[in-house]
Amino acid sequence: MDQLKEELKKLIIESLGLEDVEPGDIDEAGPLFGEGLGLDSIDALELVVMLEKHFGIRIKDIEAGRKAFSSVNTLAAFVSENREK
C-alpha cells in the first residue's frame, strides 16, 4: 500500500502540474481539497482522468468520488479495491 501511495502522490503532482511540490510534501492523511493541497473542481476532473488512464478505474458515482478524493490514504484504498486486475 505504501508503494501505491507514493505512486499516487507522484501522479497527482504530474497530472496537476504542481510546481514546487514533492511527494514527501503531501500528507497522506491530509485533505486534497480545500486547506490541504488546495485542489479545486478542475483538479478533480484531472484526477478522474488520471485514475482512468493509469488504473482503468471509472468513477460513476459523485459521492464515491468525493470519498475517494478525501486524502491520499482514501484514494489508495479506493484504487486498491477498484483497479483492473
Residue frames relative to the residue before (quaternion, step in Angstrom):
aa qw qx qy qz dx dy dz
M 1.0000 0.0000 0.0000 0.0000 0.00 0.00 0.00
D 0.6177 0.5536 -0.3508 0.4347 3.60 1.03 -0.73
Q 0.6366 0.5239 -0.3242 0.4639 3.57 1.02 -0.79
L 0.6410 0.5161 -0.3176 0.4710 3.59 1.02 -0.81
K 0.6416 0.5244 -0.3263 0.4548 3.60 0.96 -0.81
E 0.6504 0.5029 -0.3149 0.4743 3.60 0.97 -0.83
E 0.6406 0.5184 -0.3192 0.4680 3.57 1.00 -0.85
L 0.6566 0.5090 -0.3109 0.4617 3.59 0.95 -0.85
K 0.6277 0.5302 -0.3385 0.4586 3.59 0.96 -0.80
K 0.6680 0.4927 -0.3001 0.4701 3.58 0.92 -0.91
L 0.6638 0.5019 -0.3050 0.4630 3.59 0.97 -0.83
I 0.6172 0.5310 -0.3452 0.4668 3.59 1.03 -0.73
I 0.6659 0.4992 -0.3012 0.4654 3.59 0.87 -0.95
E 0.6903 0.4840 -0.2719 0.4640 3.56 0.90 -0.98
S 0.6913 0.5008 -0.2823 0.4377 3.59 0.83 -1.01
L 0.7638 0.3641 -0.1846 0.4999 3.56 1.01 -0.82
G 0.3981 -0.7424 0.4619 0.2774 3.57 1.27 -0.02
L 0.2296 0.7922 -0.5300 0.1970 3.57 0.98 0.85
E 0.2011 -0.7899 0.5723 0.0898 3.54 -0.42 1.24
D 0.8277 0.2065 -0.1788 0.4901 3.55 -1.17 0.66
V 0.5932 0.5031 -0.3948 0.4891 3.61 1.14 0.59
E 0.1497 -0.7716 0.6154 0.0588 3.54 -0.89 1.02
P 0.6564 -0.5134 0.3564 0.4226 3.62 -1.11 0.47
G 0.6603 0.5232 -0.3051 0.4441 3.58 1.01 -0.77
D 0.6027 0.5720 -0.3486 0.4337 3.58 1.25 -0.35
I 0.6540 0.5216 -0.3054 0.4550 3.57 1.22 -0.47
D 0.3282 -0.7357 0.5676 0.1698 3.55 -0.72 1.16
E 0.4319 -0.7406 0.4550 0.2407 3.57 -0.55 1.17
A 0.7277 0.3948 -0.2313 0.5110 3.59 1.11 -0.62
G 0.5653 0.6253 -0.3732 0.3875 3.58 1.27 -0.26
P 0.5946 -0.5874 0.4102 0.3648 3.57 -1.17 0.54
L 0.4194 -0.6925 0.5273 0.2580 3.55 -1.09 0.75
F 0.7547 0.3284 -0.1746 0.5405 3.57 1.09 -0.73
G 0.7556 0.3512 -0.2665 0.4845 3.57 -1.22 0.44
E 0.8656 -0.0966 0.0811 0.4846 3.55 -0.84 -1.01
G 0.5587 0.6086 -0.3978 0.3989 3.61 1.18 -0.37
L 0.8194 -0.0239 0.0665 0.5689 3.57 -0.33 -1.25
G 0.4383 -0.7206 0.4418 0.3058 3.57 1.25 -0.21
L 0.3006 0.7694 -0.5125 0.2347 3.59 1.12 0.59
D 0.2406 -0.7684 0.5774 0.1351 3.56 -1.24 0.49
S 0.7706 -0.3812 0.2450 0.4483 3.60 -1.30 -0.08
I 0.6057 0.5332 -0.3580 0.4698 3.61 1.09 -0.61
D 0.6356 0.5177 -0.3177 0.4765 3.57 1.02 -0.80
A 0.6068 0.5574 -0.3523 0.4438 3.60 1.05 -0.74
L 0.6452 0.5146 -0.3192 0.4658 3.58 0.97 -0.82
E 0.6397 0.5190 -0.3177 0.4695 3.57 1.00 -0.82
L 0.6596 0.5026 -0.3112 0.4642 3.59 1.00 -0.79
V 0.6058 0.5421 -0.3496 0.4657 3.59 1.06 -0.70
V 0.6514 0.5029 -0.3033 0.4804 3.59 0.96 -0.89
M 0.6404 0.5323 -0.3176 0.4535 3.59 0.97 -0.86
L 0.6562 0.5102 -0.3160 0.4575 3.60 0.92 -0.86
E 0.6649 0.4996 -0.3029 0.4654 3.55 0.97 -0.85
K 0.6811 0.5088 -0.2786 0.4468 3.57 0.92 -0.95
H 0.7905 0.3601 -0.1701 0.4653 3.58 0.77 -1.03
F 0.8143 0.2513 -0.1073 0.5121 3.59 1.04 -0.69
G 0.4398 -0.7142 0.4460 0.3122 3.60 1.25 -0.09
I 0.4837 0.6656 -0.4242 0.3781 3.57 1.21 0.54
R 0.1278 -0.7609 0.6323 0.0699 3.54 -0.95 0.95
I 0.2400 -0.7471 0.6027 0.1453 3.55 -0.91 0.92
K 0.1427 -0.8314 0.5360 0.0326 3.55 -0.45 1.26
D 0.7381 0.3637 -0.1821 0.5383 3.55 1.20 -0.59
I 0.4621 -0.7057 0.4647 0.2692 3.58 -0.65 1.11
E 0.6587 0.5143 -0.3179 0.4478 3.59 0.93 -0.85
A 0.6307 0.5147 -0.3298 0.4781 3.59 1.02 -0.76
G 0.6361 0.5323 -0.3152 0.4612 3.57 1.04 -0.79
R 0.6414 0.5265 -0.3245 0.4540 3.57 0.96 -0.83
K 0.6654 0.4910 -0.3001 0.4754 3.55 0.94 -0.90
A 0.6581 0.5283 -0.3103 0.4376 3.59 0.92 -0.92
F 0.7515 0.4030 -0.2091 0.4788 3.57 0.97 -0.85
S 0.3271 0.7631 -0.5007 0.2451 3.60 1.19 0.35
S 0.7829 -0.1147 0.1269 0.5981 3.58 0.93 -0.93
V 0.6711 -0.4470 0.3738 0.4582 3.56 -1.28 0.04
N 0.6261 0.5509 -0.3397 0.4348 3.60 1.00 -0.78
T 0.6992 0.4487 -0.2792 0.4815 3.60 0.84 -0.94
L 0.6256 0.5322 -0.3379 0.4597 3.58 1.07 -0.68
A 0.6458 0.5111 -0.3168 0.4705 3.60 0.98 -0.82
A 0.6442 0.5080 -0.3228 0.4720 3.59 0.97 -0.80
F 0.6457 0.5225 -0.3105 0.4622 3.59 0.97 -0.88
V 0.6644 0.4906 -0.3028 0.4756 3.60 0.89 -0.92
S 0.6461 0.5362 -0.3194 0.4393 3.57 0.90 -0.91
E 0.7076 0.4650 -0.2515 0.4689 3.58 0.98 -0.85
N 0.8163 0.3388 -0.1200 0.4522 3.58 1.00 -0.82
R 0.5099 0.6706 -0.4350 0.3178 3.61 1.14 -0.21
E 0.5746 -0.5728 0.4569 0.3648 3.51 -1.26 0.54
K 0.3834 -0.7417 0.5070 0.2140 3.54 -0.81 0.97
